[in-house]
Amino acid sequence: MAKFVFLSLCIFAIFISSSSRGTAISSCNGPCKSLNNCDGQLICISGKCNDDPDVGTNTCKGGGSSPTTSTPAQLTLNDFSKGGDGGGPSECDGQYHDNSERVVALSTRWYAKGSKCGKMILIRANNGKSVTAKVVDECDSINDGCANNVVDGSIAVWRALGLDTDKGRVPITWSMA
């Protein structure tokens, strides 16, 4: 009997330690240990997922349990094709992407060490149009001078939104799709 109790306690301890490693995605005020633990545009502040004060998100105001609003950002233009201004292949999949694909790179904080790779985001322009795009890369805010509020979109994203690519930078909002 003592062996059974000891074995049960060991299994329980393993279950508890594996479930509290901080790999789960948490919503507003949920527990977190790193940027990767928070849903959408939320960041980990003092062990709880909350709005990002640097970019003005307001998803947790009002006590909601999941993000419901969009984050303000600047849409910039990027050529993700081989030889384009995006540089090397995309970080998420190690590949180049044709200009006809709706793909984006997110600022370092939003990219969250790759946790957004392959996920779809919804981008809304001020003209009322919106489009979904796939996250394939990071716009490095630490080493490459990318601002911390950038969604770097392909030509296809700009065209789907009906935006003038000559502007190079326009205000938008985005959220997880």
Rosetta blueprint (number, residue, H / E / L):
1 M L
2 A H
3 K H
4 F H
5 V H
6 F H
7 L H
8 S H
9 L H
10 C H
11 I H
12 F H
13 A H
14 I H
15 F H
16 I H
17 S H
18 S H
19 S H
20 S L
21 R L
22 G L
23 T L
24 A L
25 I L
26 S E
27 S L
28 C L
29 N L
30 G L
31 P E
32 C L
33 K L
34 S L
35 L H
36 N H
37 N H
38 C E
39 D L
40 G L
41 Q L
42 L L
43 I E
44 C E
45 I E
46 S L
47 G L
48 K E
49 C E
50 N E
51 D L
52 D L
53 P L
54 D L
55 V L
56 G L
57 T L
58 N L
59 T L
60 C L
61 K L
62 G L
63 G L
64 G L
65 S L
66 S L
67 P L
68 T L
69 T L
70 S L
71 T E
72 P E
73 A E
74 Q E
75 L E
76 T E
77 L E
78 N L
79 D L
80 F L
81 S L
82 K L
83 G L
84 G L
85 D L
86 G L
87 G L
88 G L
89 P L
90 S L
91 E L
92 C L
93 D L
94 G L
95 Q L
96 Y L
97 H L
98 D L
99 N L
100 S L
101 E L
102 R L
103 V E
104 V E
105 A E
106 L E
107 S E
108 T H
109 R H
110 W H
111 Y H
112 A H
113 K H
114 G H
115 S L
116 K L
117 C L
118 G L
119 K L
120 M E
121 I E
122 L E
123 I E
124 R E
125 A E
126 N L
127 N L
128 G L
129 K L
130 S E
131 V E
132 T E
133 A E
134 K E
135 V E
136 V E
137 D E
138 E E
139 C E
140 D L
141 S L
142 I L
143 N L
144 D L
145 G L
146 C L
147 A L
148 N L
149 N L
150 V E
151 V E
152 D E
153 G E
154 S L
155 I H
156 A H
157 V H
158 W H
159 R H
160 A H
161 L L
162 G L
163 L L
164 D L
165 T L
166 D L
167 K L
168 G L
169 R E
170 V E
171 P E
172 I E
173 T E
174 W E
175 S E
176 M E
177 A L
